[in-house]
Amino acid sequence: MGNRFEIDGEEVLDGEVKEFGNSAHVTVPKRWRGADVKVVRISDPTETDQE
C-alpha cells in the first residue's frame, strides 16, 4: 500500500498518463485551462523503457 495524501480541491478525474514526444501527459478538460492542478501517481508505471 502506498502513502496516503489529503488534498483540498474542486474536482477529481481518473485518467491514464500517455506518451507525448520525449515525455508524457494527462489530458484534462479544456475548462481547466489556467487552473492550478496536482497530479498523484497511484500505481507503478507499466512502461518498460523508463528513464
N, C-alpha and C positions, 0 to 999 in steps of 0.2 A: 504494500500500500504506500502511496506517495504522501507528500506533505499536504496539509490542509490550509487553504487560504480563504480569507473572508474579504470580499471586495464589495464596496457600495457602488451601485451602478443603476442604469436605466433599463437596459435590455441585455439579454444573453442569446447568443446564436451558437449552434453547434455547426462545425464545419470541418473541412479537411484541408491541410496545407498541400498546395500543388506546386509543381516545378514551374519556375519562371526565370528563364535565362540561366545565370550562374547562381541563382538564389531560389527562393520560394515565396509564395504569398497565400493569404487567406482573403477570399472575397467577402466583402460586407456590403450592405445596402447603400446605394448611392446617397440616400438621405443622411447617412452618417458622415458624409464628406465634411471635413473641418472639425469633427469631434475628436476629443481625446479618447483613446481606447487602451485596453490592456489585453494581452494575449497570454493565455495559460496553456502550456502543453500538458495533456492529461494521459498520454501514452508514449511508449518508446517509438522512435521512428522506425519504419519498416524498410526504408531505402538502404541499399547495400553499399553505395558509393558515397558515403558521408565524408565530409571534410573535417 
